[in-house]
Amino acid sequence: MLIYIFQIILLIIFFTSIIFLMLWTIGNLKNKVPFVTSPNAILKSIEKVIKIDDTSVVYDLGCGDGRVLFYLSNLKPKAKYVGIENNLFPLFLAKISLFFKKKNENKIEIKKGNFFNQNLSEATHVFTYLYPSVIDELLPKLEKELKPGTRFISLSFKFTNKKPIEELDLGRGKYKLGRKLYIYQF
Ligand SMILES: C[S@@+](CC[C@H](N)C(=O)[O-])C[C@H]1O[C@@H](n2cnc3c(N)ncnc32)[C@H](O)[C@@H]1O
């Protein structure tokens, strides 16, 4: 009897993993940028350069599993956080984390959708970890919608036609992801 229960549990784990793998693959095929998370080791540096306060409205465009927003919201629970994600797999992870978050969950919104179709005018701070071609494509929208003074932090990649006000080398190894933060002011 016990062996059957064990086999059923194994089958459930196997099929759940297959479904997640399919969702991850389909989502990555749809987007130009795959779901890769910001390394936990650099979250503190993001917090240092983004400079949010209690009145901030922080957007993560392509928020993945939401870890950047959740990390920041633990430090500054009164600020508002909006994550936009269109890949079902990370979206599911972000929603699950939000569900289990006990404090200040009403200050965090995880939206399903394409950030090109969302109005960003409410943001005071924006974080992205996207490819250069995607942030370049986003630039006209950002210039049109973001309020003057909005702080924009990009991990690893910079705009071709906009100069950062600051760059922070995170001092990570040559082969590690997430080695630089580019800070922009709109
Ligand atoms: C490199 S991951 C970064 C995830 C998260 N921001 C982080 O730093 O941990 C980029 C994410 O952007 C999402 N993405 C790419 N293009 C998108 C779009 N047009 N609309 C919404 N999400 C998008 C991808 O699905 C992926 O999860």
The ligand as a MOL file (V3000), in Angstrom:
LIG
                    3D

  0  0  0     0  0            999 V3000
M  V30 BEGIN CTAB
M  V30 COUNTS 27 29 0 0 0
M  V30 BEGIN ATOM
M  V30 1 C 15.5970 38.4630 -16.6920 0
M  V30 2 S 13.9990 38.2510 -16.0150 0 CHG=1
M  V30 3 C 14.0650 39.3390 -14.6130 0
M  V30 4 C 13.0720 38.9840 -13.5400 0
M  V30 5 C 13.0520 39.9470 -12.3350 0
M  V30 6 N 12.8960 41.3150 -12.7650 0
M  V30 7 C 14.2940 39.8380 -11.5210 0
M  V30 8 O 15.1550 40.7240 -11.6350 0
M  V30 9 O 14.4490 38.8420 -10.7760 0 CHG=-1
M  V30 10 C 13.0070 39.1550 -17.1780 0
M  V30 11 C 11.5430 38.8960 -17.0170 0
M  V30 12 O 10.8300 39.7860 -17.8790 0
M  V30 13 C 9.6930 39.0960 -18.3870 0
M  V30 14 N 9.2680 39.7990 -19.6060 0
M  V30 15 C 9.9670 39.9340 -20.7560 0
M  V30 16 N 9.2670 40.6720 -21.6520 0
M  V30 17 C 8.1010 41.0080 -21.0400 0
M  V30 18 C 6.9760 41.7860 -21.4360 0
M  V30 19 N 6.9240 42.3690 -22.6510 0
M  V30 20 N 5.9600 41.9690 -20.5560 0
M  V30 21 C 6.0220 41.3820 -19.3140 0
M  V30 22 N 7.0620 40.6480 -18.8800 0
M  V30 23 C 8.1040 40.4580 -19.7230 0
M  V30 24 C 10.2070 37.6880 -18.6130 0
M  V30 25 O 9.1460 36.7620 -18.6530 0
M  V30 26 C 11.1240 37.4900 -17.4030 0
M  V30 27 O 10.4550 36.8890 -16.3190 0
M  V30 END ATOM
M  V30 BEGIN BOND
M  V30 1 1 1 2
M  V30 2 1 2 3
M  V30 3 1 2 10
M  V30 4 1 3 4
M  V30 5 1 4 5
M  V30 6 1 5 6
M  V30 7 1 5 7
M  V30 8 2 7 8
M  V30 9 1 7 9
M  V30 10 1 10 11
M  V30 11 1 11 12
M  V30 12 1 11 26
M  V30 13 1 12 13
M  V30 14 1 13 14
M  V30 15 1 13 24
M  V30 16 1 14 15
M  V30 17 1 14 23
M  V30 18 2 15 16
M  V30 19 1 16 17
M  V30 20 1 17 18
M  V30 21 2 17 23
M  V30 22 1 18 19
M  V30 23 2 18 20
M  V30 24 1 20 21
M  V30 25 2 21 22
M  V30 26 1 22 23
M  V30 27 1 24 25
M  V30 28 1 24 26
M  V30 29 1 26 27
M  V30 END BOND
M  V30 END CTAB
M  END
